[in-house]
Amino acid sequence: MSAYSIVNLKEEVEDSLGARAPGIEGRFARNRIDSEHLGLSYLRYSPGVRSPSAHSHREQEEAYVVISGS
């Protein structure tokens, strides 16, 4: 394996939320980038849709980049 991976989340990672969370597109790339310690997610919410649940981690931090919306 190389020292890095280049992955297009929109084209190479399947939407795994689809029917389970209407209005939310979720693509999770941890396995695709062969990572043990880093999770990489793409989430897209339709207008007016809120996350159906909250969660927390004891040993992991998360960072969010909001591209647009309010």
N, C-alpha and C positions, 0 to 999 in steps of 0.2 A: 504494500500500500504506500502511496505517496504521502508526503508530509501534510497535504491539505486536500480538500475536496471542493469542486465547483459544482453546485447543484441548483437548478432552476426549480424552485418550489412549486411554481404554478404549472410547470410542464412535466416534471419528473417525480412528483410526490402526489399520491392519491388523496383526495378529500376524504378523510376518515370520519368526519362528523355527519355530513349530509343529512340523512333521515333522522338521526338521533337528536339533532339540534337544529330544527328548522330556522333558516335565516342566518346560520353561521357556517362559514366554510372553514375547515380546520385541516391543515396539512402539517404533519409532525415528522421531522427529518432525522431524528437521532440515529435510527438504524441506517438510513440512506447515506449518512456521512460517516458511518462506522465509528460512532463516538460512545465512549463509556461514561464520560463525565459532563458532556455538554448536550443540552437539549436545544433544538432549534424548531420553532413553530411559526406557522403563518396562519393568522386568524383574520377573517374578513366578516364583519357584521353588516347585515342589511340595515337600512335606515329604520330606527325605532326599536331594534332588537337589543336586548340586554343579555348578559351572560346568565345562564340558568343556575349557576352554582359558583360558590367561592371555594378556594382551597388554600392551603399553606404548606410550606416545606420547612423541616427542621435543619436541613443541611444544604440547602440550595437557595440561591437568590435568582430573581427574575428581573429582566429589564424589558421595557416595552418601547417600541418606536411607533408613534401614531402618525400615519401618513396624511390623513385628512379626516374630517368629521368633527363632531362636537360632543 
